[in-house]
Structure formats: C-alpha cells, structure tokens
Amino acid sequence: MQEYACGFLFSEDRSRVLLIRKRRPAWQAGKLNGVGGKIEPGETPLQAMRREFREEAGVDIADWQQVLRLSGPDWVGHFFRAFGNVGQAYAVTDELLELHKTASLPKDTIPNLQWMIPILLDDEVASGLYAVAVTPSVG
C-alpha cells in the first residue's frame, strides 16, 4: 500500500491556489496538480507534506490542515490545505509552480481538482462537520 501527501497553498483571500506543472509520473505529465509525493517509511502524512512542499516549493509551512483522505486498491492519498503568501514559493525542481484562480482552474488541471478544490476551501468540511466518503460505482 503506497501512501501520498498532496497539498494546496491558497492565498489568504482564497482567490488563488499554487499548483505544480507535473513532469512525472507519466499519467500526470503536462498537467497541473497539488504539490506532494510519496510518504516515506516512518513519516506521518503531515511530516511528508511539510517535506514535499519544502523540497518542491522552497517553503516550510507548519500549519497544513488535512481535509481529505482518498484511497484505492493499493494507494491512500492525504490531501492538505494551507493559507498564506503564495508568492513566496518558487520551483526547486524541474517542475514549475503556477498560480491560478480557484474559481476557474485551467483545463489541463488533473480532473479531480475541479471538485477537490471547493472541498478543500469549505471550512465546514475542513472542521470535520461533514465527512466526505468516496465509494466506487457498481455496475
């Protein structure tokens, strides 16, 4: 079972989100996604989120908040949000960082971000008032 951490840094006014232009893995190449990667042995999801963001965006953010957990047959994804100065981040790797309006994400964004970004911005979901469960369709 492989676990991943993925984070979205939003501007304080929630109008913009920092995304990364992926070069790998192959299925994400050329698309925009949140910043993140694999959770290493011995790491918590939060520790992995801090490390991945520092390694890919050059900024250490301590106040990530996990909002969503999704899983498949052989993977688990932990999705985080934070609010702050999106302009302080810079590309540390060969994958470029881009700022985009949260209300109109580009068409080359990973498709699930179209519904995930609104969930991450929803304070009631983030506070735990609602649980979001994703189940596969049958038949």
CYANA upper distance limits for C-alpha pairs under 8 A (distance plus 0.5 A):
  1 MET  CA     74 ASP  CA      5.27
  1 MET  CA     75 TRP  CA      5.75
  1 MET  CA     76 VAL  CA      7.87
  2 GLN  CA     38 LYS  CA      7.80
  2 GLN  CA     39 ILE  CA      8.25
  2 GLN  CA     74 ASP  CA      6.86
  2 GLN  CA     75 TRP  CA      5.22
  2 GLN  CA     76 VAL  CA      6.91
  3 GLU  CA     38 LYS  CA      6.48
  3 GLU  CA     39 ILE  CA      6.05
  3 GLU  CA     75 TRP  CA      6.09
  3 GLU  CA     76 VAL  CA      5.18
  3 GLU  CA     77 GLY  CA      6.31
  3 GLU  CA     78 HIS  CA      8.16
  4 TYR  CA     36 GLY  CA      7.74
  4 TYR  CA     37 GLY  CA      5.90
  4 TYR  CA     38 LYS  CA      4.90
  4 TYR  CA     39 ILE  CA      5.73
  4 TYR  CA     45 PRO  CA      7.97
  4 TYR  CA     75 TRP  CA      8.17
  4 TYR  CA     76 VAL  CA      6.73
  4 TYR  CA     77 GLY  CA      5.25
  4 TYR  CA     78 HIS  CA      6.58
  5 ALA  CA     36 GLY  CA      5.85
  5 ALA  CA     37 GLY  CA      6.12
  5 ALA  CA     38 LYS  CA      6.89
  5 ALA  CA     39 ILE  CA      6.89
  5 ALA  CA     45 PRO  CA      6.39
  5 ALA  CA     46 LEU  CA      8.15
  5 ALA  CA     48 ALA  CA      6.77
  5 ALA  CA     49 MET  CA      5.88
  5 ALA  CA     52 GLU  CA      8.48
  5 ALA  CA     77 GLY  CA      6.40
  5 ALA  CA     78 HIS  CA      5.33
  5 ALA  CA     79 PHE  CA      6.54
  5 ALA  CA     80 PHE  CA      8.04
  6 CYS  CA     34 GLY  CA      6.22
  6 CYS  CA     35 VAL  CA      5.96
  6 CYS  CA     36 GLY  CA      4.67
  6 CYS  CA     37 GLY  CA      6.97
  6 CYS  CA     49 MET  CA      7.00
  6 CYS  CA     77 GLY  CA      7.75
  6 CYS  CA     78 HIS  CA      6.74
  6 CYS  CA     79 PHE  CA      5.45
  6 CYS  CA     80 PHE  CA      6.65
  7 GLY  CA     34 GLY  CA      5.91
  7 GLY  CA     35 VAL  CA      5.79
  7 GLY  CA     36 GLY  CA      6.59
  7 GLY  CA     49 MET  CA      7.16
  7 GLY  CA     53 PHE  CA      8.11
  7 GLY  CA     64 TRP  CA      8.38
  7 GLY  CA     79 PHE  CA      6.24
  7 GLY  CA     80 PHE  CA      5.01
  7 GLY  CA     81 ARG  CA      6.10
  7 GLY  CA     82 ALA  CA      8.16
  8 PHE  CA     17 VAL  CA      7.06
  8 PHE  CA     18 LEU  CA      6.82
  8 PHE  CA     19 LEU  CA      7.60
  8 PHE  CA     34 GLY  CA      5.91
  8 PHE  CA     35 VAL  CA      7.13
  8 PHE  CA     80 PHE  CA      6.79
  8 PHE  CA     81 ARG  CA      5.46
  8 PHE  CA     82 ALA  CA      6.95
  9 LEU  CA     17 VAL  CA      6.24
  9 LEU  CA     18 LEU  CA      5.99
  9 LEU  CA     81 ARG  CA      6.46
  9 LEU  CA     82 ALA  CA      5.44
  9 LEU  CA     83 PHE  CA      6.11
  9 LEU  CA     84 GLY  CA      7.41
  9 LEU  CA     86 VAL  CA      7.03
 10 PHE  CA     14 ARG  CA      6.06
 10 PHE  CA     15 SER  CA      7.89
 10 PHE  CA     16 ARG  CA      6.19
 10 PHE  CA     17 VAL  CA      4.91
 10 PHE  CA     18 LEU  CA      6.96
 10 PHE  CA     81 ARG  CA      7.84
 10 PHE  CA     82 ALA  CA      6.66
 10 PHE  CA     83 PHE  CA      5.27
 10 PHE  CA     84 GLY  CA      6.90
 10 PHE  CA     86 VAL  CA      7.10
 11 SER  CA     15 SER  CA      6.80
 11 SER  CA     16 ARG  CA      5.84
 11 SER  CA     17 VAL  CA      6.83
 11 SER  CA     83 PHE  CA      6.08
 11 SER  CA     84 GLY  CA      5.84
 11 SER  CA     85 ASN  CA      6.55
 11 SER  CA     86 VAL  CA      6.15
 12 GLU  CA     83 PHE  CA      5.83
 12 GLU  CA     84 GLY  CA      5.80
 12 GLU  CA     85 ASN  CA      7.64
 14 ARG  CA     83 PHE  CA      8.19
 14 ARG  CA    102 THR  CA      7.74
 14 ARG  CA    121 LEU  CA      8.00
 15 SER  CA    101 LYS  CA      6.11
 15 SER  CA    102 THR  CA      5.92
 15 SER  CA    103 ALA  CA      7.58
 16 ARG  CA     99 LEU  CA      6.83
 16 ARG  CA    100 HIS  CA      5.83
 16 ARG  CA    101 LYS  CA      4.88
 16 ARG  CA    102 THR  CA      5.64
 17 VAL  CA     86 VAL  CA      7.88
 17 VAL  CA     99 LEU  CA      6.14
 17 VAL  CA    100 HIS  CA      5.98
 17 VAL  CA    101 LYS  CA      6.86
 17 VAL  CA    102 THR  CA      6.47
 18 LEU  CA     34 GLY  CA      7.86
 18 LEU  CA     86 VAL  CA      6.93
 18 LEU  CA     97 LEU  CA      7.25
 18 LEU  CA     98 GLU  CA      6.26
 18 LEU  CA     99 LEU  CA      5.18
 18 LEU  CA    100 HIS  CA      7.08
 19 LEU  CA     32 LEU  CA      6.43
 19 LEU  CA     33 ASN  CA      5.96
 19 LEU  CA     34 GLY  CA      5.56
 19 LEU  CA     35 VAL  CA      7.01
 19 LEU  CA     97 LEU  CA      6.24
 19 LEU  CA     98 GLU  CA      5.80
 19 LEU  CA     99 LEU  CA      6.75
 19 LEU  CA    100 HIS  CA      7.85
 20 ILE  CA     32 LEU  CA      5.88
 20 ILE  CA     33 ASN  CA      5.95
 20 ILE  CA     34 GLY  CA      6.49
 20 ILE  CA     35 VAL  CA      6.47
 20 ILE  CA     95 GLU  CA      6.96
 20 ILE  CA     96 LEU  CA      6.23
 20 ILE  CA     97 LEU  CA      4.96
 20 ILE  CA     98 GLU  CA      6.54
 21 ARG  CA     29 ALA  CA      8.24
 21 ARG  CA     30 GLY  CA      6.57
 21 ARG  CA     31 LYS  CA      6.13
 21 ARG  CA     32 LEU  CA      5.09
 21 ARG  CA     33 ASN  CA      7.19
 21 ARG  CA     95 GLU  CA      6.09
 21 ARG  CA     96 LEU  CA      5.79
 21 ARG  CA     97 LEU  CA      6.70
 21 ARG  CA     98 GLU  CA      7.73
 22 LYS  CA     28 GLN  CA      6.40
 22 LYS  CA     29 ALA  CA      5.57
 22 LYS  CA     30 GLY  CA      6.02
 22 LYS  CA     31 LYS  CA      6.11
 22 LYS  CA     32 LEU  CA      6.53
 22 LYS  CA     33 ASN  CA      7.40
 22 LYS  CA     95 GLU  CA      6.26
 22 LYS  CA     96 LEU  CA      8.15
 23 ARG  CA     28 GLN  CA      7.34
 23 ARG  CA     29 ALA  CA      4.79
 23 ARG  CA     30 GLY  CA      6.43
 23 ARG  CA     31 LYS  CA      8.43
 23 ARG  CA     94 ASP  CA      8.46
 23 ARG  CA     95 GLU  CA      6.75
 24 ARG  CA     28 GLN  CA      6.50
 24 ARG  CA     29 ALA  CA      5.74
 25 PRO  CA     29 ALA  CA      6.81
 28 GLN  CA     32 LEU  CA      8.27
 28 GLN  CA    110 ILE  CA      7.83
 30 GLY  CA    108 ASP  CA      8.13
 31 LYS  CA    108 ASP  CA      5.73
 31 LYS  CA    109 THR  CA      5.85
 31 LYS  CA    110 ILE  CA      6.53
 32 LEU  CA    108 ASP  CA      6.84
 32 LEU  CA    109 THR  CA      4.95
 32 LEU  CA    110 ILE  CA      6.38
 33 ASN  CA    109 THR  CA      6.79
 33 ASN  CA    110 ILE  CA      6.31
 33 ASN  CA    113 LEU  CA      8.03
 35 VAL  CA     52 GLU  CA      7.61
 35 VAL  CA     53 PHE  CA      6.67
 35 VAL  CA     56 GLU  CA      7.62
 35 VAL  CA     57 ALA  CA      8.38
 36 GLY  CA     49 MET  CA      6.86
 36 GLY  CA     52 GLU  CA      5.69
 36 GLY  CA     53 PHE  CA      6.89
 36 GLY  CA     56 GLU  CA      8.39
 37 GLY  CA     48 ALA  CA      8.34
 37 GLY  CA     49 MET  CA      8.44
 37 GLY  CA     52 GLU  CA      6.83
 38 LYS  CA     48 ALA  CA      8.01
 39 ILE  CA     43 GLU  CA      6.79
 39 ILE  CA     44 THR  CA      7.86
 39 ILE  CA     45 PRO  CA      6.96
 39 ILE  CA     48 ALA  CA      5.86
 40 GLU  CA     48 ALA  CA      7.59
 43 GLU  CA     47 GLN  CA      6.32
 43 GLU  CA     48 ALA  CA      6.56
 44 THR  CA     48 ALA  CA      6.74
 45 PRO  CA     49 MET  CA      6.63
 45 PRO  CA     78 HIS  CA      7.13
 46 LEU  CA     50 ARG  CA      6.79
 46 LEU  CA     64 TRP  CA      7.70
 46 LEU  CA     66 GLN  CA      8.27
 47 GLN  CA     51 ARG  CA      6.70
 48 ALA  CA     52 GLU  CA      6.41
 49 MET  CA     53 PHE  CA      6.59
 49 MET  CA     64 TRP  CA      8.28
 49 MET  CA     80 PHE  CA      8.24
 50 ARG  CA     54 ARG  CA      6.62
 50 ARG  CA     60 ASP  CA      6.65
 50 ARG  CA     61 ILE  CA      6.69
 50 ARG  CA     62 ALA  CA      7.34
 50 ARG  CA     64 TRP  CA      8.27
 51 ARG  CA     55 GLU  CA      6.54
 51 ARG  CA     60 ASP  CA      8.11
 52 GLU  CA     56 GLU  CA      6.52
 53 PHE  CA     57 ALA  CA      5.80
 53 PHE  CA     58 GLY  CA      7.34
 53 PHE  CA     59 VAL  CA      7.02
 53 PHE  CA     60 ASP  CA      7.31
 53 PHE  CA     61 ILE  CA      8.21
 54 ARG  CA     58 GLY  CA      5.08
 54 ARG  CA     59 VAL  CA      5.25
 54 ARG  CA     60 ASP  CA      5.59
 54 ARG  CA     61 ILE  CA      8.28
 55 GLU  CA     59 VAL  CA      8.47
 55 GLU  CA     92 VAL  CA      7.05
 55 GLU  CA     93 THR  CA      8.25
 56 GLU  CA     90 TYR  CA      8.44
 56 GLU  CA     91 ALA  CA      6.58
 56 GLU  CA     92 VAL  CA      5.59
 56 GLU  CA     93 THR  CA      6.35
 56 GLU  CA     95 GLU  CA      8.40
 57 ALA  CA     89 ALA  CA      5.59
 57 ALA  CA     90 TYR  CA      5.56
 57 ALA  CA     91 ALA  CA      5.69
 57 ALA  CA     92 VAL  CA      6.26
 57 ALA  CA     97 LEU  CA      7.99
 58 GLY  CA     89 ALA  CA      6.43
 58 GLY  CA     90 TYR  CA      6.42
 58 GLY  CA     91 ALA  CA      7.48
 58 GLY  CA     92 VAL  CA      6.57
 59 VAL  CA     88 GLN  CA      7.85
 59 VAL  CA     89 ALA  CA      6.48
 61 ILE  CA     82 ALA  CA      8.35
 63 ASP  CA     82 ALA  CA      6.98
 64 TRP  CA     80 PHE  CA      6.47
 64 TRP  CA     81 ARG  CA      6.11
 64 TRP  CA     82 ALA  CA      5.50
 65 GLN  CA     80 PHE  CA      5.73
 65 GLN  CA     81 ARG  CA      5.82
 65 GLN  CA     82 ALA  CA      6.88
 65 GLN  CA    126 ALA  CA      8.30
 66 GLN  CA     78 HIS  CA      7.30
 66 GLN  CA     79 PHE  CA      6.20
 66 GLN  CA     80 PHE  CA      4.69
 66 GLN  CA     81 ARG  CA      6.98
 66 GLN  CA    126 ALA  CA      8.11
 67 VAL  CA     78 HIS  CA      8.44
 67 VAL  CA     79 PHE  CA      6.54
 67 VAL  CA     80 PHE  CA      6.15
 67 VAL  CA     81 ARG  CA      7.52
 67 VAL  CA    120 LEU  CA      6.77
 67 VAL  CA    125 VAL  CA      7.61
 67 VAL  CA    126 ALA  CA      5.49
 68 LEU  CA     78 HIS  CA      6.62
 68 LEU  CA     79 PHE  CA      5.56
 68 LEU  CA     80 PHE  CA      7.52
 68 LEU  CA    120 LEU  CA      8.10
 68 LEU  CA    132 VAL  CA      7.86
 69 ARG  CA     76 VAL  CA      7.60
 69 ARG  CA     77 GLY  CA      6.10
 69 ARG  CA     78 HIS  CA      5.19
 69 ARG  CA     79 PHE  CA      6.58
 70 LEU  CA     76 VAL  CA      6.30
 70 LEU  CA     77 GLY  CA      5.62
 70 LEU  CA     78 HIS  CA      7.21
 70 LEU  CA    134 VAL  CA      7.68
 71 SER  CA     75 TRP  CA      6.06
 71 SER  CA     76 VAL  CA      4.69
 71 SER  CA     77 GLY  CA      6.49
 72 GLY  CA     76 VAL  CA      6.91
 80 PHE  CA    120 LEU  CA      8.11
 81 ARG  CA    120 LEU  CA      6.92
 81 ARG  CA    121 LEU  CA      8.49
 85 ASN  CA     89 ALA  CA      8.47
 86 VAL  CA     99 LEU  CA      8.21
 89 ALA  CA     97 LEU  CA      8.44
 90 TYR  CA     97 LEU  CA      7.17
 91 ALA  CA     95 GLU  CA      7.19
 91 ALA  CA     96 LEU  CA      5.96
 91 ALA  CA     97 LEU  CA      6.16
100 HIS  CA    104 SER  CA      8.19
100 HIS  CA    105 LEU  CA      6.91
100 HIS  CA    106 PRO  CA      8.24
101 LYS  CA    105 LEU  CA      6.68
102 THR  CA    117 ILE  CA      7.69
105 LEU  CA    109 THR  CA      7.30
105 LEU  CA    114 GLN  CA      7.69
109 THR  CA    113 LEU  CA      7.38
109 THR  CA    114 GLN  CA      8.44
110 ILE  CA    114 GLN  CA      8.45
112 ASN  CA    116 MET  CA      6.53
113 LEU  CA    117 ILE  CA      6.00
114 GLN  CA    118 PRO  CA      8.03
115 TRP  CA    119 ILE  CA      7.13
116 MET  CA    120 LEU  CA      6.65
117 ILE  CA    121 LEU  CA      6.75
118 PRO  CA    122 ASP  CA      6.70
119 ILE  CA    125 VAL  CA      7.25
119 ILE  CA    126 ALA  CA      8.44
120 LEU  CA    125 VAL  CA      8.10
120 LEU  CA    126 ALA  CA      7.29
121 LEU  CA    126 ALA  CA      8.25
122 ASP  CA    126 ALA  CA      6.74
123 ASP  CA    127 SER  CA      6.40
124 GLU  CA    128 GLY  CA      7.08
124 GLU  CA    129 LEU  CA      5.95
124 GLU  CA    130 TYR  CA      7.13
125 VAL  CA    129 LEU  CA      6.20
125 VAL  CA    130 TYR  CA      5.49
125 VAL  CA    131 ALA  CA      7.28
125 VAL  CA    132 VAL  CA      8.23
